[in-house]
Amino acid sequence: MSSPGAHDYKAYVGPPGRYDLMGASQFSLLYALGLRGNHRLLDVGCGSLRAGRLFIVYLDRGMYTGLDPNKWLIDEAMEKELGQDLVTSKAPNFEYNDQFDLSGLGTFDFVLAQSIASHTGPTLTRQLLRSIHRALAPTGIAAITFVHTVASDNRNEGWIYPGITRYTKKTIRTWLREAGLEGRPISWFHPNNQKWWLVVRSEAALPTRTFRILLLGPTLAHPVSWRWDLRLRAMLFRLRRSFGRPKPEEASPPDPSSP
């Protein structure tokens, strides 16, 4: 089996054995957030359509737009995962650039950026967030993953792939505000321990805190996601924080994504 980053349409975007799981987890999250067939979706870094092949089938004709610098990835995925008849029927749109240029695409109800900010330096990450601000409809929601660190932020610029870039929550919040965005991390399960953030143009567009607490995303395909001991403690911590102060010994919630 090819290793991650290899010149194979599945392996290039991550472990081939998780190609299906990663796509399904993204689809499940956006469906839980309210994605319906008549919504416009922008998939930033759509790659070999791990999630795109599911969204294209689900959404109405012409409602899916994918952005990626690697045209060969999309071409192989359309041939091997979708087929020409489905592509003709659903008419997905694709843009090819590595600078997050979304000129002329209009606005979207949902924007997905999974494992993009985990490979971009500070300048590109801020550029990504500015582009998402322009692409989001006033009540739209973006789901973005980051890799957190409690140490120093990555300072390397440009694209870092297959390497990983890590940023503190404080830095992420600062960059979101600079881009005119509001964001909150959620505990939706990510097989590679990245952290999902829900990002909007106006705080009023965020799902309620109680709803966000319940966005956990467990799956039988990945048993660690059913660590109910940790996940329940994290949920109770956030509920207590919603209605009052947590207990003194609970300085921070447990991480339910930890193995």
C-alpha atoms as a printed R data frame, in Angstrom:
    type eleno elety resid chain resno       x      y       z
1   ATOM     1    CA   MET     A     1   0.000  0.000   0.000
2   ATOM     2    CA   SER     A     2   1.274  3.486  -0.858
3   ATOM     3    CA   SER     A     3   2.471  5.740   1.948
4   ATOM     4    CA   PRO     A     4   0.921  9.168   2.683
5   ATOM     5    CA   GLY     A     5   2.122 11.799   0.245
6   ATOM     6    CA   ALA     A     6   2.862  9.251  -2.500
7   ATOM     7    CA   HIS     A     7   1.883  9.968  -6.101
8   ATOM     8    CA   ASP     A     8  -1.356  8.044  -5.834
9   ATOM     9    CA   TYR     A     9  -4.703  9.831  -5.713
10  ATOM    10    CA   LYS     A    10  -5.679  8.235  -2.392
11  ATOM    11    CA   ALA     A    11  -2.283  8.115  -0.713
12  ATOM    12    CA   TYR     A    12  -1.352 11.689  -1.633
13  ATOM    13    CA   VAL     A    13  -3.977 13.115   0.753
14  ATOM    14    CA   GLY     A    14  -3.244 10.863   3.727
15  ATOM    15    CA   PRO     A    15  -3.233  7.236   4.884
16  ATOM    16    CA   PRO     A    16  -5.060  5.256   2.156
17  ATOM    17    CA   GLY     A    17  -6.709  3.077   4.801
18  ATOM    18    CA   ARG     A    18  -8.504  6.162   6.141
19  ATOM    19    CA   TYR     A    19  -9.610  7.561   2.787
20  ATOM    20    CA   ASP     A    20 -13.214  6.482   3.347
21  ATOM    21    CA   LEU     A    21 -13.274  7.294   7.075
22  ATOM    22    CA   MET     A    22 -11.929 10.814   6.595
23  ATOM    23    CA   GLY     A    23 -14.470 11.566   3.892
24  ATOM    24    CA   ALA     A    24 -17.379 10.201   5.904
25  ATOM    25    CA   SER     A    25 -16.407 12.136   9.046
26  ATOM    26    CA   GLN     A    26 -16.429 15.417   7.107
27  ATOM    27    CA   PHE     A    27 -19.751 14.640   5.455
28  ATOM    28    CA   SER     A    28 -21.279 13.682   8.814
29  ATOM    29    CA   LEU     A    29 -20.159 16.937  10.419
30  ATOM    30    CA   LEU     A    30 -21.591 19.194   7.725
31  ATOM    31    CA   TYR     A    31 -24.820 17.196   7.635
32  ATOM    32    CA   ALA     A    32 -25.102 17.611  11.424
33  ATOM    33    CA   LEU     A    33 -24.544 21.354  10.963
34  ATOM    34    CA   GLY     A    34 -27.513 21.552   8.609
35  ATOM    35    CA   LEU     A    35 -26.124 21.005   5.102
36  ATOM    36    CA   ARG     A    36 -28.942 20.205   2.690
37  ATOM    37    CA   GLY     A    37 -29.132 19.531  -1.023
38  ATOM    38    CA   ASN     A    38 -29.924 23.104  -2.021
39  ATOM    39    CA   HIS     A    39 -26.961 24.644  -0.181
40  ATOM    40    CA   ARG     A    40 -23.787 25.862  -1.867
41  ATOM    41    CA   LEU     A    41 -20.628 24.215  -0.541
42  ATOM    42    CA   LEU     A    42 -17.012 25.261  -1.073
43  ATOM    43    CA   ASP     A    43 -14.503 22.489  -0.373
44  ATOM    44    CA   VAL     A    44 -11.095 24.158   0.082
45  ATOM    45    CA   GLY     A    45  -8.301 21.699  -0.650
46  ATOM    46    CA   CYS     A    46 -10.723 19.134  -2.035
47  ATOM    47    CA   GLY     A    47  -7.801 16.977  -3.198
48  ATOM    48    CA   SER     A    48  -8.849 13.561  -4.453
49  ATOM    49    CA   LEU     A    49 -12.435 14.094  -3.308
50  ATOM    50    CA   ARG     A    50 -12.300 12.054  -0.106
51  ATOM    51    CA   ALA     A    51 -15.326 14.017   1.073
52  ATOM    52    CA   GLY     A    52 -16.178 15.599  -2.273
53  ATOM    53    CA   ARG     A    53 -17.402 12.342  -3.815
54  ATOM    54    CA   LEU     A    54 -20.025 12.151  -1.050
55  ATOM    55    CA   PHE     A    55 -21.010 15.815  -1.231
56  ATOM    56    CA   ILE     A    56 -21.299 15.799  -5.027
57  ATOM    57    CA   VAL     A    57 -23.817 12.942  -4.914
58  ATOM    58    CA   TYR     A    58 -25.780 14.516  -2.049
59  ATOM    59    CA   LEU     A    59 -25.988 18.119  -3.236
60  ATOM    60    CA   ASP     A    60 -28.163 19.417  -6.037
61  ATOM    61    CA   ARG     A    61 -26.639 19.941  -9.457
62  ATOM    62    CA   GLY     A    62 -23.936 22.609  -9.528
63  ATOM    63    CA   MET     A    63 -23.936 23.247  -5.760
64  ATOM    64    CA   TYR     A    64 -20.485 21.764  -5.052
65  ATOM    65    CA   THR     A    65 -17.296 23.731  -5.711
66  ATOM    66    CA   GLY     A    66 -13.857 22.283  -5.043
67  ATOM    67    CA   LEU     A    67 -10.606 24.254  -4.830
68  ATOM    68    CA   ASP     A    68  -7.218 22.584  -5.134
69  ATOM    69    CA   PRO     A    69  -3.863 23.285  -6.816
70  ATOM    70    CA   ASN     A    70  -3.491 19.675  -8.010
71  ATOM    71    CA   LYS     A    71  -5.714 19.080 -11.021
72  ATOM    72    CA   TRP     A    72  -4.436 15.534 -11.450
73  ATOM    73    CA   LEU     A    73  -5.862 14.559  -8.053
74  ATOM    74    CA   ILE     A    74  -9.335 15.734  -8.989
75  ATOM    75    CA   ASP     A    75  -9.160 14.169 -12.464
76  ATOM    76    CA   GLU     A    76  -8.187 10.751 -11.083
77  ATOM    77    CA   ALA     A    77 -10.852 10.892  -8.381
78  ATOM    78    CA   MET     A    78 -13.578 11.843 -10.861
79  ATOM    79    CA   GLU     A    79 -12.557  8.960 -13.105
80  ATOM    80    CA   LYS     A    80 -12.158  6.312 -10.403
81  ATOM    81    CA   GLU     A    81 -14.634  7.399  -7.721
82  ATOM    82    CA   LEU     A    82 -17.460  9.123  -9.602
83  ATOM    83    CA   GLY     A    83 -17.469  8.325 -13.314
84  ATOM    84    CA   GLN     A    84 -18.339 10.619 -16.200
85  ATOM    85    CA   ASP     A    85 -22.110 10.049 -16.076
86  ATOM    86    CA   LEU     A    86 -22.333 11.263 -12.473
87  ATOM    87    CA   VAL     A    87 -20.006 14.201 -13.142
88  ATOM    88    CA   THR     A    88 -22.189 15.233 -16.079
89  ATOM    89    CA   SER     A    89 -25.357 14.838 -14.015
90  ATOM    90    CA   LYS     A    90 -24.158 16.729 -10.928
91  ATOM    91    CA   ALA     A    91 -21.944 19.308 -12.682
92  ATOM    92    CA   PRO     A    92 -19.479 20.017  -9.841
93  ATOM    93    CA   ASN     A    93 -17.311 23.105 -10.219
94  ATOM    94    CA   PHE     A    94 -13.546 23.158  -9.713
95  ATOM    95    CA   GLU     A    95 -10.948 25.887  -9.337
96  ATOM    96    CA   TYR     A    96  -7.199 25.269  -9.467
97  ATOM    97    CA   ASN     A    97  -4.822 27.501  -7.487
98  ATOM    98    CA   ASP     A    98  -2.710 27.379  -4.329
99  ATOM    99    CA   GLN     A    99  -3.325 30.944  -3.118
100 ATOM   100    CA   PHE     A   100  -7.002 30.533  -2.104
101 ATOM   101    CA   ASP     A   101  -8.133 32.804  -4.935
102 ATOM   102    CA   LEU     A   102 -11.940 32.601  -4.904
103 ATOM   103    CA   SER     A   103 -12.566 35.495  -7.270
104 ATOM   104    CA   GLY     A   104 -15.909 35.369  -9.034
105 ATOM   105    CA   LEU     A   105 -17.252 32.343  -7.162
106 ATOM   106    CA   GLY     A   106 -19.893 34.189  -5.152
107 ATOM   107    CA   THR     A   107 -20.808 33.225  -1.607
108 ATOM   108    CA   PHE     A   108 -21.407 29.851  -0.011
109 ATOM   109    CA   ASP     A   109 -23.645 28.489   2.729
110 ATOM   110    CA   PHE     A   110 -20.898 26.150   3.909
111 ATOM   111    CA   VAL     A   111 -17.121 26.167   3.557
112 ATOM   112    CA   LEU     A   112 -14.963 23.154   4.400
113 ATOM   113    CA   ALA     A   113 -11.200 23.375   4.955
114 ATOM   114    CA   GLN     A   114 -10.045 20.037   6.353
115 ATOM   115    CA   SER     A   115  -6.295 19.572   6.893
116 ATOM   116    CA   ILE     A   116  -5.373 22.781   5.058
117 ATOM   117    CA   ALA     A   117  -4.313 25.064   7.918
118 ATOM   118    CA   SER     A   118  -2.309 22.106   9.212
119 ATOM   119    CA   HIS     A   119   0.017 22.519   6.212
120 ATOM   120    CA   THR     A   120   0.207 26.293   5.729
121 ATOM   121    CA   GLY     A   121   2.613 28.842   7.150
122 ATOM   122    CA   PRO     A   122   1.374 31.978   8.939
123 ATOM   123    CA   THR     A   123   0.969 34.158   5.825
124 ATOM   124    CA   LEU     A   124  -0.924 31.510   3.867
125 ATOM   125    CA   THR     A   125  -3.097 30.647   6.862
126 ATOM   126    CA   ARG     A   126  -4.149 34.272   7.283
127 ATOM   127    CA   GLN     A   127  -4.761 34.457   3.536
128 ATOM   128    CA   LEU     A   128  -6.953 31.361   3.800
129 ATOM   129    CA   LEU     A   129  -9.042 32.959   6.543
130 ATOM   130    CA   ARG     A   130  -9.477 36.203   4.595
131 ATOM   131    CA   SER     A   131 -10.640 34.219   1.570
132 ATOM   132    CA   ILE     A   132 -13.108 32.275   3.713
133 ATOM   133    CA   HIS     A   133 -14.511 35.557   5.020
134 ATOM   134    CA   ARG     A   134 -15.155 36.704   1.451
135 ATOM   135    CA   ALA     A   135 -16.643 33.339   0.465
136 ATOM   136    CA   LEU     A   136 -19.037 32.903   3.403
137 ATOM   137    CA   ALA     A   137 -22.631 34.026   3.124
138 ATOM   138    CA   PRO     A   138 -23.686 36.274   6.045
139 ATOM   139    CA   THR     A   139 -25.254 33.301   7.840
140 ATOM   140    CA   GLY     A   140 -22.845 30.691   6.462
141 ATOM   141    CA   ILE     A   141 -20.667 28.316   8.487
142 ATOM   142    CA   ALA     A   142 -17.108 27.204   7.811
143 ATOM   143    CA   ALA     A   143 -15.617 24.053   9.324
144 ATOM   144    CA   ILE     A   144 -11.825 24.315   9.530
145 ATOM   145    CA   THR     A   145  -9.246 22.047  11.141
146 ATOM   146    CA   PHE     A   146  -6.100 23.166  12.919
147 ATOM   147    CA   VAL     A   147  -3.401 21.324  14.821
148 ATOM   148    CA   HIS     A   148  -3.070 22.909  18.246
149 ATOM   149    CA   THR     A   149   0.088 23.479  20.220
150 ATOM   150    CA   VAL     A   150   0.672 24.888  23.695
151 ATOM   151    CA   ALA     A   151   4.257 25.736  22.790
152 ATOM   152    CA   SER     A   152   5.409 28.189  20.105
153 ATOM   153    CA   ASP     A   153   3.617 28.658  16.787
154 ATOM   154    CA   ASN     A   154   5.014 27.384  13.527
155 ATOM   155    CA   ARG     A   155   7.012 30.135  11.836
156 ATOM   156    CA   ASN     A   156   7.877 28.404   8.568
157 ATOM   157    CA   GLU     A   157   6.184 30.036   5.596
158 ATOM   158    CA   GLY     A   158   4.545 28.604   2.486
159 ATOM   159    CA   TRP     A   159   3.126 25.115   2.048
160 ATOM   160    CA   ILE     A   160   4.493 22.479   4.395
161 ATOM   161    CA   TYR     A   161   3.469 19.076   3.050
162 ATOM   162    CA   PRO     A   162   3.493 16.345   4.141
163 ATOM   163    CA   GLY     A   163   4.830 18.108   7.248
164 ATOM   164    CA   ILE     A   164   2.496 19.597   9.876
165 ATOM   165    CA   THR     A   165   2.056 23.178  11.103
166 ATOM   166    CA   ARG     A   166   0.839 23.847  14.647
167 ATOM   167    CA   TYR     A   167  -0.661 26.999  16.168
168 ATOM   168    CA   THR     A   168  -1.908 28.005  19.603
169 ATOM   169    CA   LYS     A   169  -5.585 28.708  20.146
170 ATOM   170    CA   LYS     A   170  -4.677 32.295  21.001
171 ATOM   171    CA   THR     A   171  -2.998 32.759  17.608
172 ATOM   172    CA   ILE     A   172  -5.919 31.154  15.776
173 ATOM   173    CA   ARG     A   173  -8.406 33.454  17.514
174 ATOM   174    CA   THR     A   174  -6.252 36.489  16.692
175 ATOM   175    CA   TRP     A   175  -6.080 35.577  13.010
176 ATOM   176    CA   LEU     A   176  -9.823 34.925  12.888
177 ATOM   177    CA   ARG     A   177 -10.559 38.368  14.326
178 ATOM   178    CA   GLU     A   178  -8.137 39.982  11.875
179 ATOM   179    CA   ALA     A   179 -10.060 38.327   9.026
180 ATOM   180    CA   GLY     A   180 -13.413 39.544  10.374
181 ATOM   181    CA   LEU     A   181 -14.435 36.106  11.590
182 ATOM   182    CA   GLU     A   182 -15.603 34.477  14.817
183 ATOM   183    CA   GLY     A   183 -14.723 30.903  15.666
184 ATOM   184    CA   ARG     A   184 -15.117 28.213  18.323
185 ATOM   185    CA   PRO     A   185 -13.377 24.820  18.623
186 ATOM   186    CA   ILE     A   186 -15.582 21.750  18.914
187 ATOM   187    CA   SER     A   187 -14.911 18.165  19.966
188 ATOM   188    CA   TRP     A   188 -16.023 16.474  16.738
189 ATOM   189    CA   PHE     A   189 -13.829 13.396  16.406
190 ATOM   190    CA   HIS     A   190 -10.915 13.648  13.971
191 ATOM   191    CA   PRO     A   191  -8.992 10.424  13.241
192 ATOM   192    CA   ASN     A   192  -5.702 12.342  12.974
193 ATOM   193    CA   ASN     A   193  -6.196 14.394  16.161
194 ATOM   194    CA   GLN     A   194  -6.717 17.680  14.367
195 ATOM   195    CA   LYS     A   195  -9.140 20.106  15.997
196 ATOM   196    CA   TRP     A   196 -12.312 21.251  14.258
197 ATOM   197    CA   TRP     A   197 -13.318 24.910  14.506
198 ATOM   198    CA   LEU     A   198 -16.685 26.345  13.498
199 ATOM   199    CA   VAL     A   199 -16.125 29.740  11.900
200 ATOM   200    CA   VAL     A   200 -18.669 32.409  10.952
201 ATOM   201    CA   ARG     A   201 -18.791 36.055   9.915
202 ATOM   202    CA   SER     A   202 -21.099 36.978  12.789
203 ATOM   203    CA   GLU     A   203 -21.300 35.349  16.220
204 ATOM   204    CA   ALA     A   204 -25.081 35.156  15.814
205 ATOM   205    CA   ALA     A   205 -24.544 32.565  13.047
206 ATOM   206    CA   LEU     A   206 -22.787 30.132  15.406
207 ATOM   207    CA   PRO     A   207 -24.761 27.096  16.590
208 ATOM   208    CA   THR     A   208 -25.751 27.369  20.241
209 ATOM   209    CA   ARG     A   209 -23.193 26.407  22.858
210 ATOM   210    CA   THR     A   210 -25.274 23.417  23.952
211 ATOM   211    CA   PHE     A   211 -25.449 22.170  20.354
212 ATOM   212    CA   ARG     A   212 -21.698 22.623  19.930
213 ATOM   213    CA   ILE     A   213 -21.048 20.624  23.098
214 ATOM   214    CA   LEU     A   214 -23.022 17.710  21.644
215 ATOM   215    CA   LEU     A   215 -21.065 17.669  18.369
216 ATOM   216    CA   LEU     A   216 -18.831 14.711  19.185
217 ATOM   217    CA   GLY     A   217 -18.861 12.556  16.029
218 ATOM   218    CA   PRO     A   218 -18.200  9.055  17.432
219 ATOM   219    CA   THR     A   219 -17.899  6.214  14.938
220 ATOM   220    CA   LEU     A   220 -17.690  2.451  15.338
221 ATOM   221    CA   ALA     A   221 -15.065  2.482  12.578
222 ATOM   222    CA   HIS     A   222 -12.620  4.095  15.017
223 ATOM   223    CA   PRO     A   223 -13.035  2.727  18.570
224 ATOM   224    CA   VAL     A   224 -11.033  5.510  20.253
225 ATOM   225    CA   SER     A   225 -13.872  7.882  19.332
226 ATOM   226    CA   TRP     A   226 -16.040  5.984  21.823
227 ATOM   227    CA   ARG     A   227 -13.903  6.902  24.837
228 ATOM   228    CA   TRP     A   228 -17.073  7.831  26.685
229 ATOM   229    CA   ASP     A   229 -15.243  8.263  29.981
230 ATOM   230    CA   LEU     A   230 -13.233 11.181  28.611
231 ATOM   231    CA   ARG     A   231 -15.914 12.438  26.231
232 ATOM   232    CA   LEU     A   232 -18.587 12.490  28.955
233 ATOM   233    CA   ARG     A   233 -16.264 14.347  31.324
234 ATOM   234    CA   ALA     A   234 -15.524 16.889  28.581
235 ATOM   235    CA   MET     A   235 -19.236 17.332  27.917
236 ATOM   236    CA   LEU     A   236 -20.045 17.799  31.613
237 ATOM   237    CA   PHE     A   237 -17.198 20.314  31.956
238 ATOM   238    CA   ARG     A   238 -18.551 22.390  29.084
239 ATOM   239    CA   LEU     A   239 -22.124 22.199  30.375
240 ATOM   240    CA   ARG     A   240 -20.993 23.407  33.816
241 ATOM   241    CA   ARG     A   241 -19.029 26.190  32.160
242 ATOM   242    CA   SER     A   242 -22.181 27.163  30.223
243 ATOM   243    CA   PHE     A   243 -24.266 27.559  33.383
244 ATOM   244    CA   GLY     A   244 -21.653 28.546  35.942
245 ATOM   245    CA   ARG     A   245 -18.112 28.007  37.017
246 ATOM   246    CA   PRO     A   246 -16.506 24.565  36.741
247 ATOM   247    CA   LYS     A   247 -15.279 22.827  39.846
248 ATOM   248    CA   PRO     A   248 -11.852 24.074  41.056
249 ATOM   249    CA   GLU     A   249 -10.122 20.799  40.204
250 ATOM   250    CA   GLU     A   250 -11.346 21.059  36.583
251 ATOM   251    CA   ALA     A   251  -8.960 23.665  35.248
252 ATOM   252    CA   SER     A   252  -9.499 22.460  31.680
253 ATOM   253    CA   PRO     A   253 -11.626 19.824  29.959
254 ATOM   254    CA   PRO     A   254 -10.140 16.407  29.191
255 ATOM   255    CA   ASP     A   255  -9.268 15.789  25.545
256 ATOM   256    CA   PRO     A   256 -11.713 13.153  24.255
257 ATOM   257    CA   SER     A   257  -9.648 12.625  21.094
258 ATOM   258    CA   SER     A   258  -6.629 11.369  23.043
259 ATOM   259    CA   PRO     A   259  -5.917  7.652  22.578
